Amino acid sequence: MPTVLLLKGFRFFFYSNESGEPIHVHIMKGEDEGKIWLEPSMEIAYLHRFTNSEAKDILDIIKENSEYFKQRWNEYFG
């Protein structure tokens, strides 16, 4: 489960067994969890228990770092 970014209390990571899926990132903060697709376009798969403010922060962070997440995905899964 490689962590690719820690920011504002959010942990952005990949599960190591998901190379067959389109590029995406998982998010955790405490008991809250989410998954955002990065390709073919950015789309929320789910955001469980995050507040609206946290969801906005998550989406802003992903927009700002989407190329970084994609690069890390490709490096990890090859």
C-alpha positions as a Markdown table, in Angstrom:
| # | Residue | x | y | z |
|---|---|---|---|---|
| 1 | Met | 0.0 | 0.0 | 0.0 |
| 2 | Pro | 2.4 | 2.7 | -1.1 |
| 3 | Thr | 1.6 | 6.2 | 0.2 |
| 4 | Val | 2.3 | 8.8 | -2.4 |
| 5 | Leu | 1.3 | 12.0 | -0.5 |
| 6 | Leu | 0.5 | 13.2 | 3.0 |
| 7 | Leu | -1.1 | 16.6 | 3.1 |
| 8 | Lys | -3.6 | 18.3 | 5.5 |
| 9 | Gly | -4.1 | 15.1 | 7.4 |
| 10 | Phe | -5.0 | 13.2 | 4.3 |
| 11 | Arg | -3.1 | 10.1 | 3.1 |
| 12 | Phe | -3.2 | 9.5 | -0.6 |
| 13 | Phe | -2.2 | 6.0 | -1.6 |
| 14 | Phe | -2.5 | 3.0 | -4.0 |
| 15 | Tyr | -3.4 | -0.6 | -3.1 |
| 16 | Ser | -0.7 | -2.8 | -4.5 |
| 17 | Asn | -3.1 | -5.2 | -6.2 |
| 18 | Glu | -5.0 | -2.7 | -8.4 |
| 19 | Ser | -2.8 | -2.5 | -11.5 |
| 20 | Gly | -5.7 | -3.8 | -13.7 |
| 21 | Glu | -7.9 | -0.8 | -13.0 |
| 22 | Pro | -7.7 | 2.7 | -14.5 |
| 23 | Ile | -5.4 | 5.1 | -12.7 |
| 24 | His | -6.9 | 6.2 | -9.4 |
| 25 | Val | -5.9 | 7.2 | -5.8 |
| 26 | His | -7.3 | 6.2 | -2.5 |
| 27 | Ile | -7.6 | 8.7 | 0.4 |
| 28 | Met | -7.8 | 8.2 | 4.1 |
| 29 | Lys | -8.1 | 10.5 | 7.1 |
| 30 | Gly | -8.9 | 8.7 | 10.4 |
| 31 | Glu | -11.9 | 6.4 | 9.6 |
| 32 | Asp | -12.9 | 8.4 | 6.5 |
| 33 | Glu | -12.0 | 6.9 | 3.1 |
| 34 | Gly | -12.4 | 7.6 | -0.5 |
| 35 | Lys | -11.3 | 6.8 | -4.0 |
| 36 | Ile | -10.9 | 9.1 | -7.0 |
| 37 | Trp | -10.5 | 8.0 | -10.6 |
| 38 | Leu | -7.8 | 10.0 | -12.4 |
| 39 | Glu | -8.4 | 8.5 | -15.8 |
| 40 | Pro | -10.0 | 8.7 | -18.2 |
| 41 | Ser | -11.1 | 11.8 | -16.3 |
| 42 | Met | -11.1 | 12.9 | -12.7 |
| 43 | Glu | -14.3 | 11.4 | -11.1 |
| 44 | Ile | -15.3 | 10.6 | -7.5 |
| 45 | Ala | -15.7 | 6.8 | -7.1 |
| 46 | Tyr | -16.7 | 7.4 | -3.4 |
| 47 | Leu | -16.0 | 9.6 | -0.5 |
| 48 | His | -17.3 | 8.0 | 2.7 |
| 49 | Arg | -17.7 | 10.1 | 5.9 |
| 50 | Phe | -15.7 | 13.2 | 4.7 |
| 51 | Thr | -17.3 | 16.6 | 5.3 |
| 52 | Asn | -18.1 | 18.8 | 2.3 |
| 53 | Ser | -15.1 | 21.0 | 3.2 |
| 54 | Glu | -12.8 | 18.0 | 3.3 |
| 55 | Ala | -14.2 | 16.7 | 0.0 |
| 56 | Lys | -13.4 | 20.1 | -1.5 |
| 57 | Asp | -9.9 | 20.0 | -0.1 |
| 58 | Ile | -9.4 | 16.5 | -1.5 |
| 59 | Leu | -10.5 | 17.4 | -4.9 |
| 60 | Asp | -8.3 | 20.6 | -4.9 |
| 61 | Ile | -5.3 | 18.5 | -3.8 |
| 62 | Ile | -5.9 | 16.0 | -6.5 |
| 63 | Lys | -6.3 | 18.6 | -9.2 |
| 64 | Glu | -3.0 | 20.2 | -8.1 |
| 65 | Asn | -1.2 | 16.9 | -8.0 |
| 66 | Ser | -2.9 | 14.8 | -10.6 |
| 67 | Glu | 0.2 | 14.5 | -12.9 |
| 68 | Tyr | 2.3 | 13.6 | -9.8 |
| 69 | Phe | -0.2 | 10.8 | -8.9 |
| 70 | Lys | -0.2 | 9.5 | -12.5 |
| 71 | Gln | 3.6 | 9.5 | -12.6 |
| 72 | Arg | 3.8 | 7.6 | -9.3 |
| 73 | Trp | 1.2 | 5.1 | -10.5 |
| 74 | Asn | 3.1 | 4.4 | -13.6 |
| 75 | Glu | 6.4 | 4.1 | -11.7 |
| 76 | Tyr | 4.8 | 1.7 | -9.2 |
| 77 | Phe | 2.7 | -0.5 | -11.6 |
| 78 | Gly | 5.0 | -0.1 | -14.7 |
